[in-house]
Amino acid sequence: MVTYKILLDTRRAKADGTYPIQIRITSNRQSITSNTGVFVNDKQWERVRQC
């Protein structure tokens, strides 16, 4: 089974205050994180409780 998660990487801020959006793909207990090339402001990111 493959699962994915869309993340805001707050560890890597750009000079203009934006952060990159990343996708984490997990398959067979192995994770790969990939950058999307999209940057958003922290206020634009809607934080949703993830269980």
BELGIGI-V169164 format. One record per backbone hydrogen bond with DSSP energy under -1.0 kcal/mol. CO is the residue of the C=O (numbers start at 0). NH is the residue of the N-H. E is the energy in kcal/mol with one decimal. If there is no record, write none. Layout:
CO/NH/E ; CO/NH/E
//
This chain:
2/25/-2.8 ; 4/23/-3.0 ; 6/21/-2.7 ; 7/9/-1.3 ; 8/11/-1.1 ; 13/16/-1.7 ; 17/13/-2.6 ; 18/39/-2.3 ; 19/8/-2.5 ; 20/35/-2.0 ; 21/6/-3.2 ; 22/33/-2.6 ; 23/4/-1.7 ; 24/31/-2.3 ; 25/2/-2.4 ; 26/29/-1.6 ; 29/26/-2.4 ; 31/24/-2.9 ; 33/22/-2.6 ; 37/20/-2.3 ; 39/18/-3.0
//
